[in-house]
Amino acid sequence: MNDEVISVQDFQKSYANVPAVDKISFDVQRGEIFGLLGPNGAGKTTTLECLEGIRRPDGGSLRILDVNPSREPGKLRNLIGVQLQTSALPATMQVSEAMRFFCAYHGVSPRYDLLERLGLSEKLRSEYHELSTGLQRRLSLALAVAYKPPVVILDEPTAGLDVGSRTELHALMLELKEQGITILLATHDMAEAEKLSDRVAILLRGKVVTIGTPREITAKGSGLTKVSVRTEQSALEKAGDIFPAVSQHLFKEEYDIYYSTDPGPTVSSIIDYVKDQGDKLIDLRVERPSLEERFLEITHTGGAQ
Amino acid sequence: MKAFVYHFAFEFRSNLRNPELLLLDYLFPLGFYVLMGAVMTQINPTFKDTMVPAMVIFAVMVSTVLGIPSPLVSAREAGVFRSYKINGVPSLSILVIPALSTIFHALITSLIICITAVPLFKGLAPTNWGIFALLTLLIAFSYGSIAALIGVISVTSQSTVLWSQLIFLPSMILGGLMLPVSMLPRSIQPFTFLLPTTHALQAYIGLTYGQNTLIDPMIAVAVLLVSGLLAFGLSVYLFNWDSKNTSRRGHPLMALLALVPYIVSVFLV
C-alpha cells in the first residue's frame, strides 16, 4: 500500500523572475512528522503556501492525498489543517466564536477541549485583538486541528510561545502523530525539529540540500562527538594524544574534553586508561553533534556536503 | 446552511461591537434623520413629502457605501481572509456575508425611520408600504453591491474613502435627498441620473407615492437592479482574498462596467 500522503516533485516557484524554490522534491509518509528547515528566504513558506493551495506553483507536481492543491482547492479544505505563519482573525471575534465559526464550516462540533488544552479556556470571551501573540498562535493551532484533518501543516507553530505552551504543543503534535495524522512542520527551532521530526529536509536558497532522519543528517556532517571526562586525580592530564579517533583535546573547567570522530573506541580507551592509572571517574559525558550544529554547518558552507 | 447562519450572526454582532460601524449603521443615519426632521422640515416644509424615502436612502447609503468597503480592505490586508480561506470558508461567503449583515443593519435603521417619521416629524407616509419595502430591499442590494465592488478593487483603506465619497457626496448634494432634483438647473438634471440615489428616490416617489417623476420609475428600478447585479457579479469575479496573491482575475477597471446602466439612463431622461 502506498502510504505517501504528501508528494512534491520538481516543484518550482519564482517571484518576479527570482526563483524562490528551484525544483525541489520530497515526500511525506502517513503518520510522519516531517520537518522543513531552512534560514529565512530558503523557500519553506512558499512551499507550504503552494501545498496549501494559496499560491500556484510555476512547475513540478504537488499532491496531498492525491489532490492537486491548486486545481482542487475545494477537496483540499477537508484534508488539511493549516496554521499559517502570518494570518489573523477579525479583531472583535471571540475565542469561542472562532472555534464555533470554523467548526461550523467543517460540519463538526466545536472542540472546546482543544482550547482548554492550549490554555485558552479562560479566554473564551476574549476578543482576538485582546490576545497576546502567543495566545493568538495557540488559537490558530487549535483551529487548524479542530476538525481532525488527516494532514496538518504548521508554519513556525511555536514562534512567540512560552516554554509551557511549547511543551504542550509538542505533546499535542506527538498525540496527533499517534492518531495517524501526518504533520508537515516548518520551523526555525532545530531542537524542536530534532525532537519531533521523523525526517527533515533542509532547504537553502530554494533547494533541498539534505533530507533524512535527524540522526542521519547529523551523522553526515563533519561534526565531532564531544567527550567530556572528569576524574578524581586528573590522570588524563598526562595521557597526551594516545586515545583513538580523537581530533582535538582541550582542558576546560576541570574537564578533559575530546572531540572524537568515533566515540565508541575513544570512550572505552579513556575508561581503560583511567582504570589503569588507579584514578576514578567522577563524570563522563558524550554529546553527539546536534541538528543545529549540522544545520549551521550546512548553511555556512552554502549547502556543500 | 448552519455555517452560513453562524457566519451571518457573527458578522451582525461584529458590526455592533465595532464603534466605527455602529456609528455608520445607526448613530450617524439616525442622528442626521433627527436633525433633518427637526430643522429641515421647518426651513423647507415640502421636505416632509420626501422625508421618509430620502432618509431611508441616506441610511442605506451610509451603512453600505461608507461601511462596507473599508473593513473589507482592512480584513484582506490583515490576513483575515487568508485565515478564512485556509480554514474552509468559501470566497463567496467571505465577500457576501459581511455585506448582507450590513444591509440588515441598514434595514433596521430604515424601519426605525419609517415607524417614527410620521408621528415625530409629520413626514408623508407612502401609499404602498409593500412596494416601499420591496424597493428598499432593491436599493439596499444595489448599494451593497456597489460598496462591495469598491472594497474589492481598492488597494488600501484610504482609497476606499476616495471612491466612497465619489458616490456619497454628489448623492447628498445632487441626488434629491435634501433638494428635489427638479429644483436644480435644467442642464445639470440629466447628470444627476449617474447617481443611484436619484434613481432610488425617483422610484420611491413614482411607485410608492404615485407622484410625477423625471424618469419612468420602472426604468429607475431597472437601472438599480441591473447595476446591482453587474456590481455583484463583478465583485465576485474580481474578489481577491489575498493581496499577496499575484495571480488575480480581471482588471480593476472592469468595475466601471457597473456604471453602464446609469450612463445609459442619462439619455433616457
Interface residues (C-beta under 8 A of the other chain):
Chain A: Y15 E52 I54 R55 R56 R77 N78 V82 L84 T86 S87 A88 L89 P90 A91 T92 M93 E97 R100 F101 F102 A104 Y105 H106 G107 E127 S140 L143 A144
Chain B: K2 A3 Y6 H7 F10 R13 S14 R17 N18 A75 A78 G79 V80 R82 S83 K85 I86 N87 G88 V89 D242 N245 T246 S247
